[in-house]
């Protein structure tokens, strides 16, 4: 890994969430001195994000960032997320983060690994037979939303509020749904962020897992990105479950992110 790749992983994450916010019906992006807000202003906490704009060295600076984010989200009654890159804070401060954030209702929900691939490795096994559709209409967007809602244990209406949004999958952002045995089985989104193909919304229903559905769908979307946009470099942020899959595809880790979540006030 390198400082440039760590910076890239942050830039890609921030850029993707800025796009989600600007494409959403009530979304907003704010560049505050203490924190960057990229909020879709929807029910799903993960889509309402705050990021550190630069490295912090003190508890006071980290607390100020969380306070500034809470000052934005709490009056709106939204759940929200603060994403903390391990390379933006020294280890001693990272160990204190959850205690510092607890007063704002933030709890560590997920650790994701920022990964990059200059190009994909060849597939190591035959790909499953999928009927792949772009999410270009409400039906396609709802399929993608429902798969993600199911996999993240969210109500379907919460997923649809976040993802059944026309601007979210247009222009430099594309959503894909893979159908297997006539069921919407897997989803992927591919977005162009600073001429890098950013991968998100990777999810597969339990009954279709361990078959390579997500890999096949990712390869299809990245093939189209190479064909239509002329880009091959790709970045994603992997959950622990997805990490071995992405390694096989040729991605390598560069940094890690801690996602702290706060539920809506009163819940």
N, C-alpha and C positions, 0 to 999 in steps of 0.2 A: 504494500500500500504506500501511498505518498500523500503529502499535504494537499496537492492538487486534487487527488481523487477523493479525499475526505471533504474538501470544499465542494467538489462536484456532487457528491452524494447529498450534501445539505442543500445545494442549489436546486437539484432535481426535486427533492422532497418539497421544498418551499414553492418551487415553480408549479408543481402539479397542484398543490392545495390552493395556490392563488388562482389557477385556472378554474378549479372546481367552484371556488367562491364567486368568481366573476361570472361564471356560466349559470349559477343558480339564480332562482327567481328573486331571492331577497339577500343574496350574498354581499359580502363587503370585504375589502382588503384595506388595512390600515398599517402604515409604517410608523410605529411609535418609537421614541428613543429607547425604551426598555425592552420592547417586544414587538414582533410582527404578528398581526392578526390576519388570518385568512379563513373567514367563517362563511359557510354556506347558510348559516342561520336556519338550520333544520333540527329535527329532534335527535338525529343520530350524532352522539357526542364526537365521534372520530372525524366528522366532517366540519367541525367547528374548532379550528386549530390555532394555537399560538406557538411561535418559534423564537428562540434567541437570535437576534440579528448578528451577534458576534460572540466571541469567547468571553466568559466571565470568570473572575478570580476570587470573588468574595461572597460570603453568605448574604451580605446586604444587597449586592447586585442581583443575585438569584431571587431573593425575596421580592425585590422591586419588580422584577419581570413577572413573577406570578401575581403580584398585587395588581399590576397594570392590566394583565389579561383578565383577572377576575372582575376588575372594575368595568370592563367591557361586557363580559358574558353574563354575569349574575343579574343585572337589571333586566336583561332580555329573557331571563328564565330558561336559558339553554344549558344543556350539558356541554362540556367542552374538553379539549385535550391540550396538554402542553407537551411538546416533543423536545427531548433533551438529547443532544448528540454527546456521546461519551468523550469525544475529543474537543468539546467546547468547554469542559469544566475539568479541573484537576481531580484526581481520585478522592482526595479527602473531602472535597465539596460534593462530589457525586454521592458519597456515602450519606451525606446529610440531606440530600435533596428531598426525599420523601417526608422527612420530619419537617422541613421548612415549608413544604407544600401542603401539609395536612390541614392547616388552618383554612385553606381554600377548598377543602373537600376533595383534593386530588389524591389519587391512589395509583400506584404502579399497576398498569393493566397489561402491558405487553412490552417485550424487548424484541426489536427488529434489527436485522443485519443489513446494512447498506452494501449492495453488491453491484459489480460492473462486469460486462463482457465486451471486449472489442469486437468479437464475432462469436456466434454460437458454435459449440462443438457438434459434431455429427451425432445424430440420434443413435443411442445404444441398443434400442429395441424397436420392433415394429410399432408404428403408431396406430391407435385404434381408429376404426371407421367412424367418423363424425360427419354430420351434416352441419356445416358452419354458416351462420347468418350474421350479418352486421346488424347492430342495434340501431336501425335508422328510423323506426317508428315506435309508437307507444308500446305495442305488443312486445317488440324486441327489447326495449328498455326495461319493461316490467319483468321479462324473463331474467335479465341480468340482475335486476334489483332483488328478485325473489331468491335467486341462488345465493347471493351475498347475504341477504337477511337470514336465510336458513343457516348458513355456515357460521354466521356471527351471532346466532341466537337472538335475533331481533324480530319484532313483529313485521309482517309483510308491508303494512302501510307505512312503517318507518323507512324501510328500504325504498319503497316507491316514491315517497316524498323526496328522498335524497337523489335518486337516480333516474326517475321518469321525467327528465328535463331535456328538451330537444337540444339546447345549446351545449349540453354536456358531452354529446357524442357527434360533433360536427367539426368541420375544419380540420384542425391539427389534433383532434382527439377522436378515437374510434373505439367502439365497444363491440365485442364479439360474443356470440353464444354458440356453444357446441351442443348439438342434439344427438343423443344416443338412444336407440330403441324408442324413438318418437317422444323422448322426454328431454326438456332443456336440462342438460347435465352439468355444464361447465361454463365459466365466463372468464373473460380477460378484457382489459382496456389497454390500449397502446396510445400514447400521447407524445407529440413532438415538443420537447422542452430544450431550448438552446441547441437544436440540431442533434439531440440524443433521443433515442426511443425509450420513453419511460413506461414501465409496465406496472399496472395496478389492477385492483378488483379481480385478482386471481382466486377463483373459488370453484369447488366441485362438490356436488351433492354426495353424501356418504355412499349411496348405492352404486356410484360410478367411479369410486376412487381406486387407486392402485392399478389403473389401466393405462395411464399416460394421457388422459383427456386434457388436462391443463397444459401439459407440454405440447401436445399437438396443436392446441388452440394458440398458444404463445408463438409457436413456430410459424403458424399461418399469418398471424398479425405482424410479426417481425419481417416475414417475407414481403408482405405488402408495404411495410415501412421502407424496406430497402428498395423495392421497385418504384414506389410512388414518391418518396421523399429523398431517396438517395443516401440514407443513413443506415449504419449497421451497428454502431456502438449503442449499447443498451444498459440501462440502470434500473434497479428495483430495490425494494426494501422487504426482506423476507421474514416471515414468521418462522419459529423453530420447525414447524411441520414442513414448510416448503424448502428449507435450507438444503437438504440433501438432493432434492430434485433439481434445484437451480445449479448446484455444484456440478451435477452430471451434465447439465446443458452448457457448461463452460463459464458460468459466472464465478467470480471470486469475491470474498469479503474485503471491505475496506474500512468499515467503522460500524458502530452499533448505536441504536437510538432507544431511549427509554420513553415510552408513551404513558404519561400520567393522565388519568381520566377523572373528571368530576361530573357527577350526576346533576340534573337540573335541581334547582333549589326546591326543598320540600319533599324530595323523593329519597 
